[in-house]
Amino acid sequence: MNWQTLDAMGWFLGPHETMQELETRYKRYHQEHVSEAIRYSWHKRIEELFAFSSKEIFVIQNNRGLWPWQGAVLWSYTTQDGYVFPVIQVRKTTSLASLEEIYAHECVHMARFAFQEPWFEEILAYQTSKRAWRRFLGPLFLFPSEALLAILALWGGSIASCFCESFFVWLPGILIWSIAVLRLCCLQGLFACAKRRLKQLCHNPLAFLCRLSDREIFHIAIGSFDKLLVKNR
C-alpha cells in the first residue's frame, strides 16, 4: 500500500516516521480493532476540509476518565508487544446533532497521531466546527491540564474573595487566562497568515497545513517560500 492511499484514508506520515512504520501502524491497528471498528456517515466534513476520509475507526463510548467539559478525547492504546494506536472515546450522553463535529474533530487528531505537535493541533482540529467563534476560541487551551488549572484558579479566586476583598486573589486566574488568550491570538494569527500565503500555491490550504509539522507551519507563516522544506510526500 502506497502513502497516497494511506494518506487519503487519514493515516498521515509523521515527521519522524518511515513509510514502513506507517504501514505497520496501519496494519496492526486493523488487526487489533477490526472486530470492534465502527463505520459512520459523518466523514464528508473532513473530506471537504482536509482531503481524507476515516470511514473506519475504533471508538469507545463511555464517560470514564472524561472531564465534565470534554465531549470526546483521543487516547493512545498500547498493545502487549509495544505498538501504539489512537483510540477515540466519546461521551455516552452526546447528542446526535453534535456527533458529526466531534467525530470530525477527533479524526483530525487521529490522522495526525504520529506528529505529536502541540502548537497548531487544536487549531486544525477545530476547523471542523461550523461556528466561527468555536473555530477561533476552541483552541484556547492546548492541553487538558491547562483548562483544569485555569478553572481551579477562578474557583480559588472566588472562594478567596469571600474572606478577602483584595484584588490580588483574582490575579492568578487573570494571569493564566490572559496568557492563554494572548497565545491563542498569536497562534491564530500565524495560522491565518500561513493559510493565506498557501492560497497562492494550492487550492486547499487547510489540507496542506494538516499534513505539516508546527515548524513547517511557522516557516510558511513568517519565512520565505524559497527556503521552505516540506515532506517529500
C-alpha positions as YAML, in Angstrom:
chain: A
units: angstrom
residues:
- id: 1
  name: MET
  ca: [0.00, 0.00, 0.00]
- id: 2
  name: ASN
  ca: [1.49, 3.37, -1.02]
- id: 3
  name: TRP
  ca: [1.50, 6.55, 1.05]
- id: 4
  name: GLN
  ca: [-1.09, 8.28, -1.15]
- id: 5
  name: THR
  ca: [-3.65, 5.60, -0.35]
- id: 6
  name: LEU
  ca: [-2.92, 5.70, 3.37]
- id: 7
  name: ASP
  ca: [-2.93, 9.50, 3.35]
- id: 8
  name: ALA
  ca: [-6.37, 9.57, 1.72]
- id: 9
  name: MET
  ca: [-7.68, 7.28, 4.49]
- id: 10
  name: GLY
  ca: [-6.41, 9.57, 7.24]
- id: 11
  name: TRP
  ca: [-3.12, 7.86, 8.03]
- id: 12
  name: PHE
  ca: [-0.56, 10.64, 7.72]
- id: 13
  name: LEU
  ca: [3.18, 10.04, 7.66]
- id: 14
  name: GLY
  ca: [4.65, 11.63, 10.79]
- id: 15
  name: PRO
  ca: [7.66, 13.98, 10.72]
- id: 16
  name: HIS
  ca: [9.97, 11.30, 12.14]
- id: 17
  name: GLU
  ca: [8.19, 8.22, 10.79]
- id: 18
  name: THR
  ca: [9.29, 5.94, 7.96]
- id: 19
  name: MET
  ca: [6.92, 4.53, 5.35]
- id: 20
  name: GLN
  ca: [7.45, 1.04, 6.76]
- id: 21
  name: GLU
  ca: [6.50, 2.23, 10.25]
- id: 22
  name: LEU
  ca: [3.34, 3.85, 8.87]
- id: 23
  name: GLU
  ca: [2.31, 0.68, 7.04]
- id: 24
  name: THR
  ca: [2.95, -1.39, 10.17]
- id: 25
  name: ARG
  ca: [0.93, 1.05, 12.30]
- id: 26
  name: TYR
  ca: [-1.99, 0.83, 9.88]
- id: 27
  name: LYS
  ca: [-1.95, -2.97, 9.62]
- id: 28
  name: ARG
  ca: [-1.60, -3.56, 13.36]
- id: 29
  name: TYR
  ca: [-4.41, -1.11, 14.10]
- id: 30
  name: HIS
  ca: [-6.82, -3.10, 11.96]
- id: 31
  name: GLN
  ca: [-5.57, -6.41, 13.33]
- id: 32
  name: GLU
  ca: [-6.31, -5.22, 16.85]
- id: 33
  name: HIS
  ca: [-9.63, -3.49, 16.22]
- id: 34
  name: VAL
  ca: [-11.13, -4.98, 13.08]
- id: 35
  name: SER
  ca: [-13.94, -6.64, 15.07]
- id: 36
  name: GLU
  ca: [-14.68, -3.50, 17.09]
- id: 37
  name: ALA
  ca: [-14.27, -0.79, 14.48]
- id: 38
  name: ILE
  ca: [-17.39, 1.18, 13.58]
- id: 39
  name: ARG
  ca: [-18.47, 2.70, 10.29]
- id: 40
  name: TYR
  ca: [-20.08, 6.10, 10.33]
- id: 41
  name: SER
  ca: [-21.53, 8.54, 7.84]
- id: 42
  name: TRP
  ca: [-20.06, 11.79, 9.20]
- id: 43
  name: HIS
  ca: [-16.86, 11.85, 7.17]
- id: 44
  name: LYS
  ca: [-17.93, 14.35, 4.50]
- id: 45
  name: ARG
  ca: [-16.79, 17.37, 6.52]
- id: 46
  name: ILE
  ca: [-13.19, 16.17, 6.85]
- id: 47
  name: GLU
  ca: [-13.16, 15.14, 3.19]
- id: 48
  name: GLU
  ca: [-14.08, 18.68, 2.19]
- id: 49
  name: LEU
  ca: [-11.68, 20.38, 4.60]
- id: 50
  name: PHE
  ca: [-8.68, 18.08, 4.75]
- id: 51
  name: ALA
  ca: [-8.96, 15.72, 1.76]
- id: 52
  name: PHE
  ca: [-9.05, 12.47, 3.71]
- id: 53
  name: SER
  ca: [-11.78, 10.14, 4.88]
- id: 54
  name: SER
  ca: [-11.52, 7.96, 8.01]
- id: 55
  name: LYS
  ca: [-14.51, 5.74, 7.40]
- id: 56
  name: GLU
  ca: [-13.49, 3.01, 9.84]
- id: 57
  name: ILE
  ca: [-12.34, 3.94, 13.33]
- id: 58
  name: PHE
  ca: [-12.21, 2.37, 16.76]
- id: 59
  name: VAL
  ca: [-14.48, 4.17, 19.25]
- id: 60
  name: ILE
  ca: [-15.15, 3.64, 22.96]
- id: 61
  name: GLN
  ca: [-18.47, 5.05, 24.15]
- id: 62
  name: ASN
  ca: [-18.36, 5.78, 27.87]
- id: 63
  name: ASN
  ca: [-17.80, 8.68, 30.24]
- id: 64
  name: ARG
  ca: [-14.97, 7.21, 32.31]
- id: 65
  name: GLY
  ca: [-11.90, 9.44, 32.52]
- id: 66
  name: LEU
  ca: [-13.53, 12.41, 30.76]
- id: 67
  name: TRP
  ca: [-13.59, 15.83, 32.38]
- id: 68
  name: PRO
  ca: [-17.06, 17.44, 32.58]
- id: 69
  name: TRP
  ca: [-16.26, 19.82, 29.70]
- id: 70
  name: GLN
  ca: [-14.96, 17.06, 27.38]
- id: 71
  name: GLY
  ca: [-17.30, 15.50, 24.83]
- id: 72
  name: ALA
  ca: [-14.58, 13.22, 23.46]
- id: 73
  name: VAL
  ca: [-10.87, 12.55, 23.73]
- id: 74
  name: LEU
  ca: [-8.18, 10.68, 21.79]
- id: 75
  name: TRP
  ca: [-6.23, 8.09, 23.78]
- id: 76
  name: SER
  ca: [-3.05, 6.18, 22.98]
- id: 77
  name: TYR
  ca: [-3.68, 2.43, 23.12]
- id: 78
  name: THR
  ca: [-0.60, 0.25, 23.55]
- id: 79
  name: THR
  ca: [-0.61, -3.46, 22.64]
- id: 80
  name: GLN
  ca: [1.28, -6.11, 24.59]
- id: 81
  name: ASP
  ca: [4.09, -6.06, 22.03]
- id: 82
  name: GLY
  ca: [4.51, -2.28, 22.27]
- id: 83
  name: TYR
  ca: [2.58, -0.94, 19.26]
- id: 84
  name: VAL
  ca: [0.70, 2.31, 19.92]
- id: 85
  name: PHE
  ca: [-2.61, 3.23, 18.26]
- id: 86
  name: PRO
  ca: [-5.12, 6.08, 18.52]
- id: 87
  name: VAL
  ca: [-8.49, 5.29, 20.12]
- id: 88
  name: ILE
  ca: [-11.40, 7.75, 20.27]
- id: 89
  name: GLN
  ca: [-13.55, 7.90, 23.39]
- id: 90
  name: VAL
  ca: [-16.93, 9.63, 23.10]
- id: 91
  name: ARG
  ca: [-19.26, 10.63, 25.94]
- id: 92
  name: LYS
  ca: [-22.38, 8.45, 26.06]
- id: 93
  name: THR
  ca: [-24.72, 11.38, 26.61]
- id: 94
  name: THR
  ca: [-23.53, 13.20, 23.49]
- id: 95
  name: SER
  ca: [-26.43, 14.22, 21.25]
- id: 96
  name: LEU
  ca: [-26.58, 13.00, 17.66]
- id: 97
  name: ALA
  ca: [-26.58, 16.61, 16.47]
- id: 98
  name: SER
  ca: [-23.07, 17.20, 17.82]
- id: 99
  name: LEU
  ca: [-21.59, 13.80, 16.92]
- id: 100
  name: GLU
  ca: [-20.71, 14.92, 13.39]
- id: 101
  name: GLU
  ca: [-18.48, 17.71, 14.66]
- id: 102
  name: ILE
  ca: [-17.00, 15.59, 17.47]
- id: 103
  name: TYR
  ca: [-16.02, 12.72, 15.18]
- id: 104
  name: ALA
  ca: [-14.59, 15.08, 12.57]
- id: 105
  name: HIS
  ca: [-12.58, 16.88, 15.27]
- id: 106
  name: GLU
  ca: [-11.16, 13.68, 16.75]
- id: 107
  name: CYS
  ca: [-10.43, 12.21, 13.31]
- id: 108
  name: VAL
  ca: [-8.09, 15.14, 12.66]
- id: 109
  name: HIS
  ca: [-6.22, 14.25, 15.86]
- id: 110
  name: MET
  ca: [-6.24, 10.60, 14.79]
- id: 111
  name: ALA
  ca: [-4.81, 11.41, 11.34]
- id: 112
  name: ARG
  ca: [-2.02, 13.45, 12.96]
- id: 113
  name: PHE
  ca: [-1.38, 10.88, 15.68]
- id: 114
  name: ALA
  ca: [2.28, 10.39, 14.72]
- id: 115
  name: PHE
  ca: [3.02, 14.13, 14.75]
- id: 116
  name: GLN
  ca: [2.86, 14.91, 18.49]
- id: 117
  name: GLU
  ca: [2.86, 18.61, 17.57]
- id: 118
  name: PRO
  ca: [1.01, 20.77, 20.16]
- id: 119
  name: TRP
  ca: [1.00, 24.32, 18.80]
- id: 120
  name: PHE
  ca: [-1.39, 24.09, 15.85]
- id: 121
  name: GLU
  ca: [-3.02, 20.72, 16.60]
- id: 122
  name: GLU
  ca: [-6.16, 22.11, 18.22]
- id: 123
  name: ILE
  ca: [-6.46, 24.95, 15.71]
- id: 124
  name: LEU
  ca: [-6.51, 22.38, 12.89]
- id: 125
  name: ALA
  ca: [-8.99, 20.13, 14.69]
- id: 126
  name: TYR
  ca: [-11.38, 23.00, 15.46]
- id: 127
  name: GLN
  ca: [-11.54, 23.91, 11.77]
- id: 128
  name: THR
  ca: [-14.22, 21.18, 11.59]
- id: 129
  name: SER
  ca: [-16.59, 23.35, 13.62]
- id: 130
  name: LYS
  ca: [-19.40, 25.05, 11.72]
- id: 131
  name: ARG
  ca: [-19.37, 28.06, 14.05]
- id: 132
  name: ALA
  ca: [-16.72, 30.74, 13.54]
- id: 133
  name: TRP
  ca: [-16.44, 31.56, 17.26]
- id: 134
  name: ARG
  ca: [-15.66, 27.93, 18.08]
- id: 135
  name: ARG
  ca: [-13.03, 27.76, 15.34]
- id: 136
  name: PHE
  ca: [-11.32, 30.74, 16.94]
- id: 137
  name: LEU
  ca: [-11.87, 30.25, 20.70]
- id: 138
  name: GLY
  ca: [-11.96, 26.44, 20.80]
- id: 139
  name: PRO
  ca: [-8.14, 26.02, 20.81]
- id: 140
  name: LEU
  ca: [-7.73, 28.33, 23.84]
- id: 141
  name: PHE
  ca: [-6.03, 25.55, 25.81]
- id: 142
  name: LEU
  ca: [-3.53, 23.18, 24.19]
- id: 143
  name: PHE
  ca: [-3.62, 20.54, 26.94]
- id: 144
  name: PRO
  ca: [-6.42, 19.34, 29.31]
- id: 145
  name: SER
  ca: [-4.24, 20.21, 32.31]
- id: 146
  name: GLU
  ca: [-4.25, 23.87, 31.23]
- id: 147
  name: ALA
  ca: [-8.03, 24.04, 31.24]
- id: 148
  name: LEU
  ca: [-8.14, 22.41, 34.67]
- id: 149
  name: LEU
  ca: [-5.57, 24.86, 36.04]
- id: 150
  name: ALA
  ca: [-7.47, 27.86, 34.66]
- id: 151
  name: ILE
  ca: [-10.77, 26.68, 36.15]
- id: 152
  name: LEU
  ca: [-9.18, 25.96, 39.53]
- id: 153
  name: ALA
  ca: [-7.61, 29.43, 39.53]
- id: 154
  name: LEU
  ca: [-11.02, 31.03, 39.03]
- id: 155
  name: TRP
  ca: [-12.62, 28.85, 41.69]
- id: 156
  name: GLY
  ca: [-9.79, 29.64, 44.06]
- id: 157
  name: GLY
  ca: [-10.24, 33.35, 43.45]
- id: 158
  name: SER
  ca: [-13.99, 33.08, 44.05]
- id: 159
  name: ILE
  ca: [-13.51, 31.26, 47.36]
- id: 160
  name: ALA
  ca: [-10.71, 33.59, 48.49]
- id: 161
  name: SER
  ca: [-12.85, 36.65, 47.70]
- id: 162
  name: CYS
  ca: [-15.33, 35.50, 50.33]
- id: 163
  name: PHE
  ca: [-12.67, 36.03, 53.00]
- id: 164
  name: CYS
  ca: [-10.58, 38.77, 51.44]
- id: 165
  name: GLU
  ca: [-11.70, 41.70, 49.29]
- id: 166
  name: SER
  ca: [-8.26, 42.26, 47.81]
- id: 167
  name: PHE
  ca: [-7.91, 42.33, 44.02]
- id: 168
  name: PHE
  ca: [-4.84, 40.11, 44.29]
- id: 169
  name: VAL
  ca: [-6.91, 36.97, 44.99]
- id: 170
  name: TRP
  ca: [-8.03, 37.14, 41.34]
- id: 171
  name: LEU
  ca: [-4.54, 37.78, 39.99]
- id: 172
  name: PRO
  ca: [-3.53, 34.12, 39.35]
- id: 173
  name: GLY
  ca: [-6.71, 33.44, 37.39]
- id: 174
  name: ILE
  ca: [-6.47, 36.68, 35.42]
- id: 175
  name: LEU
  ca: [-2.82, 35.97, 34.61]
- id: 176
  name: ILE
  ca: [-3.49, 32.40, 33.41]
- id: 177
  name: TRP
  ca: [-6.44, 33.38, 31.24]
- id: 178
  name: SER
  ca: [-4.65, 36.42, 29.83]
- id: 179
  name: ILE
  ca: [-1.62, 34.33, 28.81]
- id: 180
  name: ALA
  ca: [-3.91, 31.74, 27.20]
- id: 181
  name: VAL
  ca: [-5.82, 34.38, 25.21]
- id: 182
  name: LEU
  ca: [-2.61, 36.14, 24.10]
- id: 183
  name: ARG
  ca: [-1.09, 32.85, 22.96]
- id: 184
  name: LEU
  ca: [-4.29, 31.92, 21.13]
- id: 185
  name: CYS
  ca: [-4.37, 35.24, 19.26]
- id: 186
  name: CYS
  ca: [-0.71, 34.86, 18.24]
- id: 187
  name: LEU
  ca: [-1.16, 31.27, 17.03]
- id: 188
  name: GLN
  ca: [-4.41, 32.07, 15.20]
- id: 189
  name: GLY
  ca: [-2.68, 35.00, 13.52]
- id: 190
  name: LEU
  ca: [0.21, 32.82, 12.38]
- id: 191
  name: PHE
  ca: [-2.16, 30.12, 11.19]
- id: 192
  name: ALA
  ca: [-4.27, 32.61, 9.23]
- id: 193
  name: CYS
  ca: [-1.10, 34.05, 7.68]
- id: 194
  name: ALA
  ca: [0.14, 30.59, 6.64]
- id: 195
  name: LYS
  ca: [-3.27, 29.72, 5.20]
- id: 196
  name: ARG
  ca: [-3.43, 32.99, 3.26]
- id: 197
  name: ARG
  ca: [0.07, 32.53, 1.80]
- id: 198
  name: LEU
  ca: [-0.65, 28.94, 0.79]
- id: 199
  name: LYS
  ca: [-3.63, 30.03, -1.26]
- id: 200
  name: GLN
  ca: [-1.06, 31.22, -3.79]
- id: 201
  name: LEU
  ca: [0.23, 27.66, -4.23]
- id: 202
  name: CYS
  ca: [-2.69, 25.25, -3.72]
- id: 203
  name: HIS
  ca: [-6.49, 25.17, -3.91]
- id: 204
  name: ASN
  ca: [-6.93, 23.58, -0.45]
- id: 205
  name: PRO
  ca: [-4.50, 25.19, 2.03]
- id: 206
  name: LEU
  ca: [-6.16, 23.52, 5.06]
- id: 207
  name: ALA
  ca: [-5.45, 20.06, 3.69]
- id: 208
  name: PHE
  ca: [-1.83, 21.06, 3.08]
- id: 209
  name: LEU
  ca: [-1.41, 22.55, 6.57]
- id: 210
  name: CYS
  ca: [-2.94, 19.49, 8.22]
- id: 211
  name: ARG
  ca: [-0.04, 17.41, 6.91]
- id: 212
  name: LEU
  ca: [2.72, 19.72, 8.19]
- id: 213
  name: SER
  ca: [4.64, 19.96, 11.44]
- id: 214
  name: ASP
  ca: [4.48, 23.01, 13.69]
- id: 215
  name: ARG
  ca: [7.90, 24.11, 12.47]
- id: 216
  name: GLU
  ca: [6.77, 23.98, 8.83]
- id: 217
  name: ILE
  ca: [3.61, 25.96, 9.59]
- id: 218
  name: PHE
  ca: [5.66, 28.61, 11.41]
- id: 219
  name: HIS
  ca: [8.02, 28.73, 8.44]
- id: 220
  name: ILE
  ca: [5.19, 29.22, 5.94]
- id: 221
  name: ALA
  ca: [3.67, 31.98, 8.08]
- id: 222
  name: ILE
  ca: [6.82, 34.06, 8.61]
- id: 223
  name: GLY
  ca: [9.53, 32.55, 6.40]
- id: 224
  name: SER
  ca: [10.44, 32.51, 2.75]
- id: 225
  name: PHE
  ca: [8.89, 30.03, 0.33]
- id: 226
  name: ASP
  ca: [12.26, 29.74, -1.38]
- id: 227
  name: LYS
  ca: [13.70, 28.14, 1.76]
- id: 228
  name: LEU
  ca: [10.63, 26.11, 2.68]
- id: 229
  name: LEU
  ca: [11.39, 22.40, 3.04]
- id: 230
  name: VAL
  ca: [8.28, 20.23, 3.17]
- id: 231
  name: LYS
  ca: [8.00, 16.44, 3.36]
- id: 232
  name: ASN
  ca: [8.57, 14.54, 0.18]
- id: 233
  name: ARG
  ca: [5.09, 13.03, 0.12]
...
